[in-house]
Amino acid sequence: WILDGFPRTSAQLRGTRWLDHGVRAVLLRVSEDTARSRVLGRKRSDDAADRFERRMAAERERMPELLEELALRIPLLECDAERPLVEVVATIVRELGRWYP
């Protein structure tokens, strides 16, 4: 199964015991400009510029520690998600195939 955006904090990670049982993580790296463009381009009612800026500020603060802790516990695939979607998906499928032959 896929958990999108979980864990979001180091506290959530530390409280998650099942991560030690064959779980893998995929980190989709994009620039803040790309993330802003994609989120605001969805035109959803909850996608406002001010909300995006608050969320990104929170992510910038907590992500370095979270990623460091996560990488110590489970394999972490980092994927350049600036590329076209078809290339990103192909990379993820290829790498997951190596983990789960």
Secondary structure, DSSP 8 states (H G I E B T S, - for coil): ---TT---SHHHHHT-GGGGTT--EEEEE--HHHHHHHHHHT--TT--HHHHHHHHHHHHHHHHHHHHHHHHHS-EEEEETTS-HHHHHHHHHHHHHHH--
